[in-house]
Structure formats: C-alpha cells, structure tokens
Amino acid sequence: MLWGTYRRLLGQIEGLTVVNLKPTDCCVRAAADSIEEAKSKGLDTIVNTCISCNAWLLKVSKGSGVKLKLLPEVLLDAVRGRA
C-alpha cells in the first residue's frame, strides 16, 4: 500500500504531526466516524488521498471544525512554504 510512502513524505514537513485514524473499508459508511474520531483526538485537519473519500468527508464535516485536505494540496503547500 502507498500509505507508507505518503506518511514518509508527510513526516518530512516541518511542523506537521501525522496521526493515524482507524482504517475503514468505505468512507461512504464511515465518514461520520472518521470526523468524530478526528475531533476526539483533537485534530484540526484530515489529509486523505482519495477524491471520492474527500467528497463524502466534506459532506459530513460541515460545522465540525475539522478541515479536509487532499495529499497533493498538503505537499504543494509545503513546497510553497505554507504548511
């Protein structure tokens, strides 16, 4: 799985802490659980790699205070110095 590579890249971004959420087999069924888990862990942002998962997470995250970013956004922000 590519997550090891993604995690290694994220780990190189200064000031960013990577916290794993429970793996799910389907964001359609588990999107709300992922948002609640992020909130319970005090996380302000979820980074994911799947545009489809991101769409479901966006739907259930409204008003939660949890931001969503796709991995390319995070990497581009880091390159531009805005991580």
N, C-alpha and C positions, 0 to 999 in steps of 0.2 A: 504494500500500500504506500501511496505517496505521502501520507501524513508525516512520516519521519523526516522526509526532505523538507516539507513545509515548516515543520516545527524547528528544524535546524536553521532555516532562513529567518524565521521569526525570532529565534533566540539570539540572532546577531544584531537585532535592532535595539539600540541603547534606550533604556527607559521603558521597555515593553516587557511585561511579565506574561508568560504563557501558562494558562490554567486549563486543563482538560475538563470538558463536560462529559457526562456519560455518553458513550456511543449509542446511537439509535439506528435502527434499520430503515426508518422512514420519517422524514421531517413533517410530512403531512399529519401523521398521527401524534408526533412527539414535539411539535414546535412549541406549544404552550409549556410543556415540561422543561424544555431547554431554556426558555426565557425565565421561568421560575427558578431553575437551578442557578442560572447566572446571577439573578437577583439575590438568592440566598447565599451565594459565595461573595457578594459584594462587587461583582464585576460590572463595569460600565459599557463594555463592548464585546460582542461576539464576532469573531472572524471565521468565515467559512469559505469553502472553495467551490460550492455548487450554486449556480444561479437559481435553480429551482428551489433548493432549500432556503435560499435567501428570500425568495418571494413569499414562502409560507411563514418564515420567521418574521418578515416585515408585517404581515397581516396580523399576527398575534402580539407583536411587540408594541403596538401603538399605546402610548401613555404609560409604558412600563419603566421608562428611563434607561432602558438598555438599547444601545446603538448597535447597528449591524454594519459590517464591512466585509467586502469580498477580499480575499487574499491579494489579488493584484493591486487593489486600492492601498492596502497597508504597505506593500513593498514599494509602490510608487511614491507614497508619502515619505517613506524612509529615505529613498534616494534623493528626494527633493528637500530633505531636512525638516519635514513636518510630522514626524512620527509621534 
